[in-house]
Amino acid sequence: MVLGGILKGEEDLFLKYNLIPVVSTFENLSIAKSSGIRKIHLKFDTGMGRLGFFEEDISFLKDVIKDFEVEGVMTHFPSADIDVDFTEIQIKKFKDIVTSLNIHPKHIHIQNSAGVMYNCDYCTDVRIGLSMYGEKPCDNFPIPLKNVMSVYAKVISVKHFKKGTKISYCGTYTTTRDIKAGVISFGYADGLPRLLSNKGNIIINGKKADIIGNITMDMTIVDISDIDTKVGDDAIIVGEDGSAKITFTDIAKLSGTIPYEIMCGISKRVVRIVERG
């Protein structure tokens, strides 16, 4: 298994679990060498500005990596979804780096989800992330995808409110008519952004129910006046039922962020169920 860069004090873990470090600094190389680790992946910074050696490090690297089995060479796209010219420059730069190293690694990889739209014919692997879960990295992504994750909660209360009733913390929503409301067992501690207060939706029995009032830590209140609902019904935070569908991208756009942040925000207290086949 390939893992991130190796730090002082972590050497025994890499050896115990047969992990291969991604090496991006000369300090990483020194730690790996002194601990007896020989198999590595080299990472280069071709424009991400995060981790990796620079192109000008190659002449010195050539001597240092003679002590290692360089199984892979990698870099990363920061803007493949929005900046074609910059990405093409990266592809060319990375190819020059791989050629200059004068080695033949088993794995050469640069492409993330948006990156698969580019021709990187000298590479051997891709590192898709977002698209693996069925979310498009950009609106013009040409490959059809299927969502593989759904997030469910339960309706735990059904209540009736008169016109003029304030709902939830700070009373940010006031009913404009008599309504029926459902309380959903899912809040911002579970991963539903509080920014969706008064503007998001939750699917119940094939229909979208508007979120009303501020989302709270453990619960969210929705207007179910026009939805036949009872306590115990499923509430779909992300997923679909009939023609009603909510994606991580939908939530991200309403929250002013990216779908990956919403995915990562589904907290550990939300039970995971894996269906196979």
N, C-alpha and C positions, 0 to 999 in steps of 0.2 A: 504494500500500500504506500502511495506517495503522500507525504504530509508536508506541511509548511516548514519554514526555515528552522534549523536547529539552534538552540540557545544553550549557553553554559548551564550544566546541571541536568540537561535532558538526555544526555548521551545514552544512559542505561535503558531508557524507555525505547529509544530507536532500535537498540540492539535486541532487547527482550522481545519486542513485537515485530521484528523484521521490517521496520519502517524505512522508507527511502526519503531522505530530506530533500526539499527544494532549496537549493543553495543560491543566495542572492547577494552575499557579501564575502569579502576575503576572510572576515572573522568566522563566518559560517564554515568556510573551507578548512580553516585551521582547527576548529572544534571537531569537525568530522574526521579529519586526518588523525588527530591525537587520540581519538576514541576508537579508531580502527574501522570506522565506517568507510566503505569504498564505493558503494553504488549511490549515485546522486542524480538529481535533475538540476540543470543550470537555468536560472531565470535572468532575463535581460529586460531592462527598461527601455522600450522603444517609443515612449510617449505617454505612458500612464502616470508617471511621476510618483510611483508608490514604491515598489520593490524591484530590485534587479541590478545587475551589472550594466555598465554603459559600454557602448561600442569601443570607446577608447581603452577599455580594460582588457581587450582581447589579447594583445601582445604579451601581457604579463600572465594572463589566465592560461595561455597555451602551455607554459612551463608547469604551472601549479597543478593543472588537471591531469598531468601525466600519472599522478599517483592514484587516480580514481577511475572507476568505470562510469563514464557519463552515459547513463541510460536514456536521458531525455534532455531536450533544450526547449525552453518555452518563453513566451512573452504574453502580453495581454492587451486587448483592445479597450480603450476607454470610450470611444465614440463611434463604433461601427454602425450604430443605429441612426446617427445624425450627420456624420461628416465623412463622406465617401473619399474625398481627396486626402485627408489626413490618414485615413485607414489604409489607403493604397500605398502611401509613403511608408507606413509601418510595415506592411507586407514586404515591400522591397528591402527595407532596412534589415528586417529579421532574416530574410533569405541571405543577404550579404554577411550577416553575423554567422549564420550556420556554416556558410561556405568558408569563411575566414578561419573558423575554429579548426577546420581540416580533420573533423572527426565524423563518425557515422553512427549517431545515436539511434536507438530503436524507436524512440518516440520524439517527434517534432510537432509541437502544438502551439497554436496561437488563437484559434477561433472559439469565440463564445457563441451564444445563441444568435445574436445579430450578425456575427461574423461568418456564419455559414452561407450568407448571401454573396460572399466574396470568393474569388478563385485563389486558393492557397495550395496549388497542386504539389508543392514540395513538402508539405506537411503530411503527417501520418495519422494524427488523432485530432478530435475536436473535443471541447470542454463545454458542452451545452449545460445551461442551468435552468433559467426561467422557462424556456420552451419545453423542457423535459416534463414540466408539470402542466403543460397545455396553455400557457400564457404567451402571447406574442411579445417579442422585445420591441417591436415598433409596428405602427399601423400598416406599413407596406410589406410586412413579412409575407413571403410568397408561399410558404408551406402550410397546408391545413393542419391544425392541431386539435387535440381533444383533451379537455380538462380531466385530470386524474384525481383531483382533490375536491371534496365537498366538506363544508363545515355546518354542523347541525346543532341546534339547541332545542329546548322545549318551551311550550306555552305553559306557564305555571300559575297564571291568574287571568281571569276575564272579568272586567269591571265596566260599569256604565257611568258616564259623567255628563252632567248638565252643561249647557252652553255657558261659557264664561268661566269655566274651571281652569285653574293654572295647573300645569303638569310638570312634575319632576323638579330637581334642584333649580333654584333661582327663578322658577316660574317663567322660563323662556318661551313656553308655548301656552296659549290660551285657546280653549276650544271655541270654535265659531258656531257650533251647533251641538245638539245632544249627540254623543258618540258612544261607541263600544270600544274599549281598549284592551289590548292583551299585554301582559308582562312576560318578557322573554328572558330565559335564564342564561344570558350572555351579555357581558359588558366590556368596558375598556380593559379590565384586568385579564380578560380572556383573549383580547386582541381586536375588538371592534373599536376603531378610532373614535374618540370623543368628538372629533371634528365632524362626524356624520350626524351629530345631534340636529334634529329638525330638518335634515335634508337627505338622509339615506333611506333604504328600504330593506325589508326582510320578507322572504317568501313564506307564505302560509297557505297550504291547500291550493297550490297552483296560482295564487294571486300575490301581488306585491302589496305589502302593508307599509305605509309611511311611518318612519320613526318620528315620534312626537316628544318634545322635551329633551332635556339633556340626557345623554347616555350615562349611566351610572357604573360603578365599579363592577357589579355582578349582574345587573339587569338592564334591560332596554324596554321602553314602552312604545307600542305601535298602535296605530288606528286600524281596527278590524271591523269597522262599522258595516262594511259591505262584504265581509268574508265570514262564512260559516265556520266558526272556530270554537273549540272546547279545550279545557285544560288537558294537557298531555299530548296535544298535537305537535307534530314536528314543526320547527321554525328553521328555515334554511338561510344561513348567513351568507354562504357562498355555495353556489350549485344551481340546479334547475329542477323545475317541476312543470311538465307540460311546456307551454310557451313562455313561462316566466323564468328568467335566468339572471343571476348576479355573478359576476366574475371578480377575481382579485383586481383586475384592471379597472372595473367599474368603481370599486371602492377606492382604489388609489387615485383615480381622477377626481373624485369628489373630495378626497382628503389632501390633494395637492402633493402627492408623492408618487412612488413607483410601486408596482405590484409586488416586487420582491420584499419590500419593507413590510407590506401587509402580511405576506406569507410568513415571514420570520417573526412577526408580531403575535401570531397565534401562540398563546402561552402554554407552558408545560402542563398546566393544570387541565387543559382540554384533552380529553382521552383520545388517543389515536387508535383507529381500527383499520387494519390492512386487509383488503379483500384480494384474493388471488384467483386467477382464472376467469 
